[in-house]
Amino acid sequence: RHYPIGSQRRIYEALCIPAGPLILWRYIMRKKLQVFISSTYKDMLQERQAAVEAVLSSGHIPAGMELFSAGDESQLEVIKRWIDESDVYLLILGGRYGTIEPKTGKSYIEIEYEYAAAQKKMPYFAVVINSSALNEKIRCYGKEASEIDNPGKYKEFRDLVTTKMCKFFDDAKDIKIAIHQTLSEYQAKYNLPGWVCGRDVENAEEFIK
């Protein structure tokens, strides 16, 4: 089993641990962050795979729409619930704006991005394809890699994203480096809830004894 947790101090209180051995406790409780990965889909398959590999190799848990199962909830409700249950939001922005949500007139990736940005306690960042890499992708894959239907909305969204926390990429290697660096920074900077393995909790209880 895995347990979602808040701050270490709340766990101390729950397990009646004195606040003294904080450093040892941090080593025992190996916290994993859940990272929600957002992007358009068909044109970003390789980039998404690189992101998933980077999150896993960093010791964390990737989450994205391809992992969701069908149910009674609307797509937006499912997206928001998974973002709420995640610790970090990551946008991979290529050359497409994506599928439009009918009620808002915005793409799902823009809605996801705005929703994550509105969560005060959730750090979020983006990796954005460089213009030269996008041109090469368009040369190789044609219109599948570029925004044909809503170029104006894509430009506005890209302009917004690049004014916030973001890094640019040319290839999968750049994406992996950006994710490794950013997750490491977020772990050091923020006290994120994360997940811990039930075995680690049991080991901590043995340590206290």
Secondary structure, DSSP 8 states (H G I E B T S, - for coil): -EEE---HHHHHHHTT--STTHHHHHHHS--B-EEEEE--SGGGHHHHHHHHHHHHHTT-EEE-GGG----SS-HHHHHHHHHHT-SEEEEEE-S----B-TTTSSBHHHHHHHHHHH-TT--EEEEEE-HHHHHHHHHHHGGGGS-SS-HHHHHHHHHHHTTSSEEEESSHHHHHHHHHHHHHHHHHH-----EEEHHHHHHHHHHH-
